[in-house]
Amino acid sequence: MNFWITSRPPIDKQIDYTALENFLSSDKFKEADEETLRILLSLVGREKQYRFD
């Protein structure tokens, strides 16, 4: 079963992926996972509801 996204919902936020790119290029995968989660939560407006330790 294949699913194709033909359109994207409008996202009015500018996302800086620099930290994620740096973590990945430095093989810091745990930090990259946390940064990915932070980015995703910020896109849906839930970043402040999640505590990063």
C-alpha positions in Angstrom: 0.0 0.0 0.0 1.5 3.3 -1.0 0.5 6.7 0.3 1.5 9.9 -1.4 1.2 13.4 0.0 0.0 15.6 -2.8 -0.1 18.8 -0.8 1.3 20.1 2.4 -0.5 22.2 5.0 0.7 25.7 5.2 3.4 26.2 7.8 4.1 29.8 8.6 7.1 29.1 10.9 10.7 29.4 9.8 12.6 26.4 11.1 16.3 26.5 11.7 17.8 23.1 11.1 21.4 24.1 11.9 21.5 22.4 15.3 20.0 19.2 13.9 22.5 19.2 11.0 25.3 19.7 13.5 24.2 16.9 15.8 23.8 14.5 12.9 27.2 15.3 11.3 28.8 14.9 14.7 27.2 11.5 15.3 25.3 12.8 18.3 22.1 10.9 17.6 20.5 11.2 21.0 20.7 15.0 20.7 19.5 14.8 17.1 16.5 12.8 18.2 15.7 15.4 20.9 16.1 18.3 18.4 13.9 16.5 15.9 11.2 16.2 18.6 11.6 19.9 19.5 11.2 20.9 15.9 8.1 18.7 15.4 6.5 20.0 18.6 7.2 23.6 17.6 5.4 23.0 14.3 2.3 21.9 16.1 2.5 24.5 18.8 3.3 22.1 21.7 7.0 22.9 22.3 6.3 24.6 25.7 4.2 21.6 26.9 7.2 19.3 26.7 10.1 19.3 29.1 13.5 18.6 27.7 16.0 17.1 30.2 
